[in-house]
Amino acid sequence: MINYDDFKKVEMKIGRVLSAKKIEGSDKLLKLSVDFAEENPRQVVSGIGKYFEDLETLVGKQYAFVTNLEPRSIMGLESQAMIIAASTETDIAFFDAQQTIPPGTSLK
């Protein structure tokens, strides 16, 4: 169990996916470019690739991300946030914005 003060440390924001590309040498990793209304888009490396045949279905969509994790190197690429999702062996569900909301908007 964590207390509320610990939970408040987690920064979650809406990000808009600008591009999605498979990472060579991996069946599941994707490299996402995500707009959080910052000076530059962030690179997000995520293990969601096995759920998508057409990566264009991700582009333009708005999802929830954890944005204050320390950057992590995955297959030599720096990941600068984490997409929030729930998955089984065959399905994935994202926590997405049901309505258009500005990128960078904080989750409360």
N, C-alpha and C positions, 0 to 999 in steps of 0.2 A: 504494500500500500504506500502511496505517496500522499503528501498533504497538498492542500490547495496552492500554497506558495510554490511548491515544486512544479505543479501543473502549469502555473502562470508563466514559468520560464520557457515553455514550449511555444514557439512562434509559428502559427499556422496562417497561411495566406492563400488566396485564390491566385492561380497562375494560368495563363493562356498558352497552350502549346503552339509554338511557331513552326517547329519541324520535328520529325521523328525519323530516325535512321537506325537500321540494324548495325550492330557492331560486329565487324568481321572476326570470325573465330568463335562466336558464341551463338547458341541457338535461342537464348532467352533475353540477352541484354539489348536494350535500346538506348540510343543517345538522343535525348530530347533537348530542344532549345525552348526555354520557357520565359515568357514575359511576366515580370512582377512589378512593372511600372518603375523600374530602376534605370540607371543610366545605360546598362547593357543587359541583354537577356542572360539568364543563367543556364549552364549546362547541367542536365540531370541525367545520370546513368541509372537505369531501372531494369529490373529483371522481369518485365511484363511482356517481352517480345513473343513468347510462345502462344499468347492469347490472340494475336493479331496477324492476319494474312495481309490485310490492306492497312498499312501504317497511316495512310491519308485520313482514315476515320478518326485519328487522334488530333490531327491538325485543326486548330481553331477552337478546340474544346477547352473549357475552363474546369480545372480540378483543384482540389485542396492539396497543399504541400506543407511539409514542415520545412521552414526556411532558415532556422538558426542552428542546424547541426553543423559540426565541424566538417569542412570539405573532406571527402574520402576518395582515394584513388582506387578505381575499379578497372582492371585490364589496361592500366596506364592512362586512363581518363579521369579527370577530377569531376566528381559529382558534388554539386553545390546546393542540393536540396533533396527532399524525399517525397515522392508522390504517396498519397494516402489511399490505400486500396485493401480490399479483402479478397482472398482467392481460395479456390479449391484446386484440385488437379485439372479440372476442365473449364472452370468459369472464373471470371474476375468482375468485381464491382468496385467502381470508383466513387468517391465522395465528390460529386460534381455540383456545380452551381446550376440550379434548375432555371434560373433566369440570368440574363446577361448582367454581370456586375464588373466594375472596373478591376483589372489585374492589380494585385498588390493589396486588395482589401483584406483586412484581418478577419479571421474566424473568431467568434466570441462564444 
